[in-house]
Amino acid sequence: MQLKNNIAISENGFIFDPNTGESYSLNPIGTEILNLLKEKKTDDEIINFLNEKYDSDKLTIEKSLNEFYSFLQEYNLSEND
């Protein structure tokens, strides 16, 4: 998943889309995922990072990550629309 280049992300978890003027608020995990995506991390790298940090099972993390990706696509924040 690749974010659109012009999407702004604050440290507090706010996303701003300058194309639409819309802004969104994320929880801390969503913010971490977006920052990892900005660093061009792969899905496996993101899943492993979250698994180590939050000690959850990989299947749950993978499902949550896919749901998050659906959110990004629904609001046109990703290049994979």
PyRosetta script that sets phi, psi and omega in degrees:
from pyrosetta import init, pose_from_sequence

init()
pose = pose_from_sequence("MQLKNNIAISENGFIFDPNTGESYSLNPIGTEILNLLKEKKTDDEIINFLNEKYDSDKLTIEKSLNEFYSFLQEYNLSEND")
pose.set_psi(1, 133.8)
pose.set_omega(1, 178.7)
pose.set_phi(2, -124.3)
pose.set_psi(2, 130.7)
pose.set_omega(2, 176.8)
pose.set_phi(3, -74.9)
pose.set_psi(3, 153.6)
pose.set_omega(3, 172.2)
pose.set_phi(4, -64.3)
pose.set_psi(4, 145.1)
pose.set_omega(4, -174.6)
pose.set_phi(5, -62.9)
pose.set_psi(5, -31.5)
pose.set_omega(5, -173.0)
pose.set_phi(6, -92.2)
pose.set_psi(6, 5.4)
pose.set_omega(6, 179.4)
pose.set_phi(7, -73.1)
pose.set_psi(7, 127.9)
pose.set_omega(7, 179.2)
pose.set_phi(8, -99.7)
pose.set_psi(8, 136.1)
pose.set_omega(8, 179.9)
pose.set_phi(9, -125.8)
pose.set_psi(9, 126.0)
pose.set_omega(9, 177.3)
pose.set_phi(10, -90.5)
pose.set_psi(10, 164.5)
pose.set_omega(10, 176.9)
pose.set_phi(11, -64.7)
pose.set_psi(11, -23.8)
pose.set_omega(11, -178.3)
pose.set_phi(12, -86.2)
pose.set_psi(12, 0.1)
pose.set_omega(12, 176.8)
pose.set_phi(13, 93.3)
pose.set_psi(13, 22.2)
pose.set_omega(13, 175.9)
pose.set_phi(14, -99.0)
pose.set_psi(14, 137.5)
pose.set_omega(14, 177.0)
pose.set_phi(15, -112.2)
pose.set_psi(15, 136.9)
pose.set_omega(15, 176.2)
pose.set_phi(16, -125.2)
pose.set_psi(16, 127.9)
pose.set_omega(16, 176.8)
pose.set_phi(17, -105.5)
pose.set_psi(17, 104.4)
pose.set_omega(17, -177.2)
pose.set_phi(18, -67.0)
pose.set_psi(18, -18.9)
pose.set_omega(18, 178.5)
pose.set_phi(19, -69.0)
pose.set_psi(19, -36.2)
pose.set_omega(19, -176.7)
pose.set_phi(20, -110.5)
pose.set_psi(20, -17.3)
pose.set_omega(20, -175.0)
pose.set_phi(21, 81.4)
pose.set_psi(21, 2.6)
pose.set_omega(21, -178.7)
pose.set_phi(22, -80.0)
pose.set_psi(22, 148.6)
pose.set_omega(22, 173.1)
pose.set_phi(23, -130.6)
pose.set_psi(23, 151.8)
pose.set_omega(23, -176.5)
pose.set_phi(24, -135.2)
pose.set_psi(24, 153.0)
pose.set_omega(24, 179.4)
pose.set_phi(25, -115.1)
pose.set_psi(25, 133.0)
pose.set_omega(25, -179.9)
pose.set_phi(26, -114.5)
pose.set_psi(26, 157.1)
pose.set_omega(26, 171.5)
pose.set_phi(27, -80.5)
pose.set_psi(27, 172.1)
pose.set_omega(27, -176.6)
pose.set_phi(28, -58.3)
pose.set_psi(28, -36.8)
pose.set_omega(28, -179.6)
pose.set_phi(29, -69.2)
pose.set_psi(29, -40.9)
pose.set_omega(29, 176.0)
pose.set_phi(30, -60.3)
pose.set_psi(30, -39.3)
pose.set_omega(30, 177.8)
pose.set_phi(31, -64.1)
pose.set_psi(31, -42.8)
pose.set_omega(31, 177.8)
pose.set_phi(32, -61.0)
pose.set_psi(32, -43.4)
pose.set_omega(32, -179.6)
pose.set_phi(33, -61.9)
pose.set_psi(33, -45.7)
pose.set_omega(33, 179.3)
pose.set_phi(34, -61.3)
pose.set_psi(34, -41.0)
pose.set_omega(34, 178.4)
pose.set_phi(35, -64.4)
pose.set_psi(35, -38.0)
pose.set_omega(35, 176.9)
pose.set_phi(36, -66.4)
pose.set_psi(36, -38.5)
pose.set_omega(36, 176.6)
pose.set_phi(37, -64.4)
pose.set_psi(37, -40.3)
pose.set_omega(37, 177.8)
pose.set_phi(38, -62.1)
pose.set_psi(38, -29.9)
pose.set_omega(38, 177.9)
pose.set_phi(39, -82.8)
pose.set_psi(39, 5.1)
pose.set_omega(39, 178.4)
pose.set_phi(40, 66.1)
pose.set_psi(40, 30.6)
pose.set_omega(40, 176.8)
pose.set_phi(41, -72.2)
pose.set_psi(41, 147.1)
pose.set_omega(41, 178.0)
pose.set_phi(42, -79.3)
pose.set_psi(42, 167.0)
pose.set_omega(42, 176.9)
pose.set_phi(43, -58.1)
pose.set_psi(43, -43.8)
pose.set_omega(43, 179.7)
pose.set_phi(44, -61.7)
pose.set_psi(44, -40.2)
pose.set_omega(44, 178.3)
pose.set_phi(45, -65.2)
pose.set_psi(45, -40.5)
pose.set_omega(45, 178.6)
pose.set_phi(46, -65.6)
pose.set_psi(46, -46.3)
pose.set_omega(46, 179.8)
pose.set_phi(47, -60.8)
pose.set_psi(47, -45.3)
pose.set_omega(47, 179.6)
pose.set_phi(48, -63.6)
pose.set_psi(48, -41.2)
pose.set_omega(48, 178.2)
pose.set_phi(49, -60.5)
pose.set_psi(49, -49.1)
pose.set_omega(49, -178.9)
pose.set_phi(50, -67.1)
pose.set_psi(50, -36.1)
pose.set_omega(50, 178.6)
pose.set_phi(51, -63.2)
pose.set_psi(51, -43.2)
pose.set_omega(51, 179.0)
pose.set_phi(52, -69.3)
pose.set_psi(52, -41.3)
pose.set_omega(52, -175.6)
pose.set_phi(53, -72.6)
pose.set_psi(53, -39.8)
pose.set_omega(53, -173.1)
pose.set_phi(54, -109.9)
pose.set_psi(54, 1.9)
pose.set_omega(54, 175.6)
pose.set_phi(55, 49.1)
pose.set_psi(55, 53.1)
pose.set_omega(55, 177.6)
pose.set_phi(56, -116.2)
pose.set_psi(56, 167.1)
pose.set_omega(56, 178.9)
pose.set_phi(57, -79.9)
pose.set_psi(57, 149.4)
pose.set_omega(57, -173.0)
pose.set_phi(58, -64.2)
pose.set_psi(58, -33.0)
pose.set_omega(58, -179.6)
pose.set_phi(59, -64.1)
pose.set_psi(59, -42.6)
pose.set_omega(59, 177.9)
pose.set_phi(60, -64.6)
pose.set_psi(60, -42.9)
pose.set_omega(60, 179.7)
pose.set_phi(61, -64.5)
pose.set_psi(61, -43.2)
pose.set_omega(61, 179.8)
pose.set_phi(62, -62.1)
pose.set_psi(62, -42.6)
pose.set_omega(62, 178.1)
pose.set_phi(63, -62.4)
pose.set_psi(63, -45.1)
pose.set_omega(63, -179.9)
pose.set_phi(64, -65.0)
pose.set_psi(64, -38.3)
pose.set_omega(64, 179.0)
pose.set_phi(65, -64.4)
pose.set_psi(65, -42.3)
pose.set_omega(65, 178.0)
pose.set_phi(66, -64.2)
pose.set_psi(66, -36.9)
pose.set_omega(66, 175.7)
pose.set_phi(67, -65.1)
pose.set_psi(67, -39.6)
pose.set_omega(67, 178.1)
pose.set_phi(68, -64.4)
pose.set_psi(68, -41.8)
pose.set_omega(68, 176.8)
pose.set_phi(69, -60.9)
pose.set_psi(69, -37.8)
pose.set_omega(69, 177.2)
pose.set_phi(70, -62.0)
pose.set_psi(70, -39.3)
pose.set_omega(70, 176.1)
pose.set_phi(71, -60.5)
pose.set_psi(71, -46.8)
pose.set_omega(71, -179.4)
pose.set_phi(72, -61.8)
pose.set_psi(72, -40.4)
pose.set_omega(72, 179.1)
pose.set_phi(73, -69.4)
pose.set_psi(73, -41.5)
pose.set_omega(73, -179.0)
pose.set_phi(74, -59.7)
pose.set_psi(74, -37.2)
pose.set_omega(74, -178.4)
pose.set_phi(75, -98.7)
pose.set_psi(75, 14.6)
pose.set_omega(75, 175.1)
pose.set_phi(76, 56.8)
pose.set_psi(76, 42.5)
pose.set_omega(76, 179.9)
pose.set_phi(77, -100.9)
pose.set_psi(77, -5.1)
pose.set_omega(77, -178.1)
pose.set_phi(78, -116.4)
pose.set_psi(78, 161.2)
pose.set_omega(78, 177.3)
pose.set_phi(79, -77.5)
pose.set_psi(79, -15.2)
pose.set_omega(79, -176.3)
pose.set_phi(80, -93.5)
pose.set_psi(80, 39.0)
pose.set_omega(80, -176.1)
pose.set_phi(81, -70.9)
pose.dump_pdb("model.pdb")
